[in-house]
Amino acid sequence: MPDPGVIREPPPPLLWREFTGSQVGAVRHAVTRLAAASGLAGRRLEDFALAVNELVTNAVRHAGGRGRLRLWRTDGRLCCEVTDDGPGIPAHRVEPTAPPPVSATDGRGLWLVSRLCDDVRITTGPAGTTVRIAAPLSGPHLTTG
């Protein structure tokens, strides 16, 4: 059985797409449709789609208005990678341990993603950011409601 803490290099993608702000909704719908077709259902599907939406929105808002998304299945998991060419994520936001204050106008995206996904890997620096997430396609996490 593969190590659940490792997201392997992806096989050919189910979806590869460059996006801008005007395409966030279309990307979310495409990912949701393909995730459901891959076997995610119920709360697991909703959580995965919301996490991807947060990552795409972050790329648009904080990294120059565009990014790239890749979605694939491997080792019984559905994986998604969102990449941008922005300035990188500040260190205090990479692994948030608590949500930002209610009065904050941003800073919830990665915190939320870390709560919605079983596996989150972030690589960031001045040349851009790549975030990979994964969800199991079977097992106790799948629910119907």
C-alpha positions as CSV (number, residue, x, y, z in Angstrom):
1,M,0.0,0.0,0.0
2,P,1.4,3.4,-0.9
3,D,2.5,5.8,1.9
4,P,-0.5,8.1,2.6
5,G,1.9,11.0,3.4
6,V,3.4,11.1,-0.1
7,I,1.8,12.7,-3.2
8,R,3.6,11.0,-6.1
9,E,4.4,12.7,-9.4
10,P,1.2,12.8,-11.4
11,P,0.3,10.5,-14.3
12,P,-1.5,12.1,-17.3
13,P,-4.0,14.6,-15.9
14,L,-7.8,14.3,-15.8
15,L,-7.7,18.1,-16.1
16,W,-4.9,20.6,-16.9
17,R,-6.0,24.2,-17.2
18,E,-4.6,27.7,-17.0
19,F,-7.0,30.1,-15.4
20,T,-7.7,33.7,-14.7
21,G,-10.2,35.4,-12.3
22,S,-13.0,35.2,-14.8
23,Q,-12.6,31.4,-14.9
24,V,-12.7,30.5,-11.2
25,G,-16.3,29.3,-11.4
26,A,-15.7,27.2,-14.5
27,V,-12.6,25.6,-12.9
28,R,-14.6,24.8,-9.7
29,H,-17.4,23.2,-11.7
30,A,-15.0,21.1,-13.9
31,V,-13.1,19.9,-10.8
32,T,-16.3,19.0,-9.0
33,R,-17.6,17.1,-12.0
34,L,-14.3,15.1,-12.4
35,A,-13.9,14.5,-8.7
36,A,-17.5,13.0,-8.6
37,A,-16.7,10.9,-11.7
38,S,-13.6,9.7,-10.0
39,G,-15.5,8.5,-6.9
40,L,-15.6,11.3,-4.4
41,A,-19.0,11.8,-2.9
42,G,-20.9,13.6,-0.2
43,R,-18.9,15.7,2.2
44,R,-15.6,14.5,0.9
45,L,-16.5,15.8,-2.6
46,E,-17.7,19.1,-1.2
47,D,-14.6,19.6,0.9
48,F,-12.3,18.8,-2.0
49,A,-14.1,21.2,-4.3
50,L,-14.1,23.9,-1.7
51,A,-10.3,23.4,-1.1
52,V,-9.6,23.6,-4.8
53,N,-11.7,26.7,-5.1
54,E,-9.8,28.4,-2.3
55,L,-6.4,27.6,-4.0
56,V,-7.6,28.9,-7.3
57,T,-9.0,32.0,-5.7
58,N,-5.7,32.6,-3.8
59,A,-3.7,32.4,-7.0
60,V,-6.0,35.0,-8.6
61,R,-6.1,37.3,-5.6
62,H,-2.5,37.1,-4.4
63,A,-0.4,36.0,-7.4
64,G,-1.1,38.2,-10.4
65,G,-4.5,37.1,-11.4
66,R,-3.7,33.8,-13.0
67,G,-2.5,30.3,-12.3
68,R,-2.4,26.7,-13.5
69,L,-4.4,23.7,-12.2
70,R,-3.7,20.0,-12.7
71,L,-6.0,17.2,-11.4
72,W,-5.1,13.5,-11.4
73,R,-5.8,10.1,-9.8
74,T,-3.0,8.0,-8.3
75,D,-2.7,5.3,-5.7
76,G,-6.4,5.4,-4.8
77,R,-6.4,9.2,-4.3
78,L,-7.5,12.2,-6.2
79,C,-4.8,14.9,-6.3
80,C,-4.9,18.5,-7.4
81,E,-2.0,20.9,-7.9
82,V,-2.4,24.7,-8.2
83,T,0.6,26.7,-9.3
84,D,1.2,30.4,-9.7
85,D,4.0,32.8,-10.5
86,G,3.4,35.2,-7.6
87,P,5.8,36.5,-5.0
88,G,5.4,33.5,-2.6
89,I,3.4,33.1,0.6
90,P,4.7,34.8,3.8
91,A,6.1,32.2,6.2
92,H,3.5,32.8,8.9
93,R,0.7,31.9,6.4
94,V,2.2,28.7,5.1
95,E,1.2,26.5,8.0
96,P,-1.6,28.4,9.9
97,T,-2.4,26.9,13.2
98,A,-5.5,29.0,13.9
99,P,-7.9,31.0,11.7
100,P,-7.3,34.7,11.4
101,P,-9.5,37.0,13.5
102,V,-13.0,37.4,12.4
103,S,-12.2,41.0,11.5
104,A,-9.4,40.0,9.1
105,T,-10.1,40.6,5.4
106,D,-7.9,37.7,4.2
107,G,-5.8,34.8,5.4
108,R,-8.4,32.1,5.7
109,G,-7.7,30.2,2.4
110,L,-4.7,28.0,3.4
111,W,-6.1,27.5,6.9
112,L,-9.3,26.3,5.4
113,V,-7.6,24.1,2.9
114,S,-5.5,22.5,5.7
115,R,-8.8,21.6,7.5
116,L,-10.5,20.2,4.4
117,C,-7.8,18.0,3.0
118,D,-6.0,14.9,4.3
119,D,-2.7,15.9,2.6
120,V,-1.5,19.4,1.8
121,R,2.0,20.2,0.4
122,I,3.1,23.7,-0.2
123,T,6.2,24.8,-2.0
124,T,6.6,28.6,-2.1
125,G,9.2,31.2,-2.9
126,P,9.8,34.4,-4.8
127,A,9.3,32.7,-8.2
128,G,5.8,31.3,-7.2
129,T,3.8,28.8,-5.3
130,T,2.7,25.3,-5.8
131,V,0.1,23.7,-3.6
132,R,-0.8,20.0,-3.9
133,I,-3.7,18.4,-2.1
134,A,-5.1,14.9,-2.0
135,A,-8.2,13.0,-0.9
136,P,-8.8,9.3,-0.7
137,L,-11.1,7.8,-3.3
138,S,-12.4,5.2,-0.9
139,G,-12.5,4.5,2.8
140,P,-14.1,5.8,5.9
141,H,-13.9,9.5,4.9
142,L,-16.5,9.0,2.2
143,T,-20.0,9.9,3.2
144,T,-23.3,10.4,1.4
145,G,-24.4,13.6,3.1
